[in-house]
Amino acid sequence: MRKTTAMTDHSTAQGTPPISGAPARPLLVLASASPRRLALLQQVGIEPDALLPADIDEAPRKSESPRELARRLAREKLEAAQAAARRREDLRSAYLVSADTVVAVGRRVLPKAETLDEAADCLRLLSGRAHRVYTGVCVLSPKDRLRERMVETRVRFKRLSTREIEGYLSSGEWRGKAGGYAIQGLAGAFAVKLVGSYSGVVGLPLNETISLLEGEGFPVRGAWGAAA
């Protein structure tokens, strides 16, 4: 099991203490070690108080669809983070957010590429055709109420030349990425059409995540005025 990341006090991280008499913001835990998901939350003014990544088996089960896989893995990540958070006195009342992203062509799930061969196979398969990106997101409230959404996005790649594939492979950007590419990086030049959620393809659909958090009473927009 991967060790959890050290916790950070929210007010200390922001560099200013809470205003006297102002209600404290509820704690929030991101059940992920992904820099991309962390950056997306920070983009909308949310600084997680802790990161609790889960080391789970992400292999698809027999006959499991890409959509079902993304939903199951998001739930399993949440459950692992919940178990870890509830063992900590300082995080027992925290909101939890988890997500998982699956890239698929038809019912074929593409791997999170770890080798050059895996990444090359993914890029050759995606070249000149459409694929789907499924991102499941879960939110658990301090009262253990679960909310979840599944976001499906269609992406079409241009036809990639051998030179483009080799150039992308040499960048190393593909490593650990679902489908062997990162749309927020160099591979953004490959996408000719996207229908759905761009942030969902990156790893965390912001519109849906904010909606789930606000539905459970988390003050997402509380710090927006200060950031202006």
N, C-alpha and C positions, 0 to 999 in steps of 0.2 A: 504494500500500500504506500503510495507516495506521501511524503511528509507534507503537512499543511504549511502554508505560507505564514510568516510572522504577521501579527496583527498590527494595525496602525490606528491610533486614536484620531478621530475625524477632525476635531478642533485643532489638534497639534499639527496635522498634515496641512491644514489651511493656513496656519501661521497666525491666526487670531483667535482669542478665546471667545466663547459664546457671550452674547450680550446679556447683561444681568437682567433677570426677570423674563427673558425670552424662553419659550419652550424648546427643549432639546430635540433635535431631529432624531427620529427613530434610527436604530442601527440597521445596516444592510450588509448582507454577506453575498458575495458573488461566488458561486460554486464552479469556479473555473480558474485556470492559470493562464488563460489566453490573453496575451497583450491586446489583441484586437477587440475582444469583448470588454475589457477594462476601458480601453480608449473610447469605445462607443458610449458606455455609461457616462464617462467623464464629459463627453461631448454634449450631453444633455444635462450637465450640472450635478451628476450623482457621483460622489466619491465613496466607493465601498469602504466599509470599516474593516473588512477582512476578506481574504481570498481563501476558499476551502476547496481546492481541486480534488476530484475523485479519480482514482486509478481503477477503472472498470474495464471489463471485457467488452469491446465495441464490435465484435464480430456479429454479423447478421445471423439470426436463427433461420432454420429451414423454413422456406416459404414465406419469410417475413418481407413485407414490402418496404421500399425505402421510406415511405411516410411512417409506417409503423415503427421502423427502426429508430428514426429520429425522435419520435414521441417517447419510445421506451427508454432510450439513452438519456434524454433530458430528465425523465422521472427518476431514473436510477442515480444520476448525478445529484439530483435534489435530495433524494433519500440518504445518500452518503454524507452530504453536507449537513443535513438535518441531524443525523446521528452525532457528527462531530461537534456541531454548534451547541446542541443541547447538553453536551458534556461540559461545556464551559459556562461558568456563571455569568461572564460578561456578554455572552452571545445568545443566551436562552430566549431573549425577547426580540431577536433580530428578524427582519425580513430576509428571505432567501430567494435568490434568483439563479436559475440554471438554464442552460441551453445546449442543444446539439445540432450540428449541421451535417446533412448527408447530400452528396452529389450523385446523381443517377442518370443513366441513359436507359430509358424504359424501366425495367425492373432490375437492371444491373447496377449494383452499388459500387461506385468507384472508391478506391482506398484513400486513406490519408497517407499520401506518398512518403516513404522513408528512404527509398533508393532511387537512383537515376533511372533504372529500368521501369519502376512503377510509374514515375512521373512521365517518362517518355510514352509509355503505353496510354496513360490518361490523355495526354495532349493529342496524340494521334487519333484517339477515339473521339475526342471533342472537336477536332478540326473540321470546320465546315458544316457543323450540324448543331441542332438544338439539344439542350439537356435541361434537367430540372434540379433545383436546389431546394431541399426541404429543411426548414429550421424549426425545431420544437422548442418552446420556451415555457418554463414553469415558474410560478411565484408562490411562495408559501408565507402566510402571514404569521405574526407572533401567536395568533390563536389557532395555528395549524390548519387554516383554510387554504386549500389548494386551488389555484387558477392556472389554466394552461391554454396555449394557442399553438396552432400549427400554421406555418406560413410557407407557401409554395411559390417559387419564383422560376420563371422560364428565362433561360439565357441562351443566346446563339453566338457561337464563335465564327469568325472568318475562317477561310481555308488557310491553314498555317503551312508555310514553307518549311523545308528542312532547316534552313538557316534560322528561321524564327524559333523553331523548336529547340535547336541546339543552343541558340543564344539565351533562351529562357532557362534551359537546364543549367547553363553555366552560371546563372545568377544565384542559384541556390534558394530562390524565393519560394519554390514549390515545396520545400521540405516540411512535412507535418501538416500540409494543407489538404483538406478534402478535395478530391478530384485533381490534385496535383497543381493547383494554381491559386493565386491570391488576387482577386479582382481589384482590390484597393491598391495594388502595386503595378508592376510592369504588365501583368496579364490584363489589366484594364484596356490595353490597346487591342486585345483580341476580341473583345465583346462588341458585336455589332447591333445587338438588340437585347433588351432586358425588360421583362414584364413582371412586375411584382415589387419586392422589397430589396433595394440595393443593400441596406444595412443587414438584412437577413442573409444575403449571400456572404457578406463579410463575417457574420457570425452571431448577430443579435438584432432581430427586427425591432427597431426603436419605437415605432408607433404602437405596436402590440405590447411591448414590454412596459411602456409608460401607462398604457390603458390598464393593464393587469395590476400594476402597483397602485395606481390611483383608485382602482376599484376596491382595494383593500385598505385604503386610507393613508398610503404613504405620500408625503408632501413633495411630489416630484418637482414642482415649480417653485418651491420655497426659496431657493437660492438664485433664481433667474434674475431678479432685480439687482442683486449684488454683483452679478457678472456683467451687467450692462455697462 
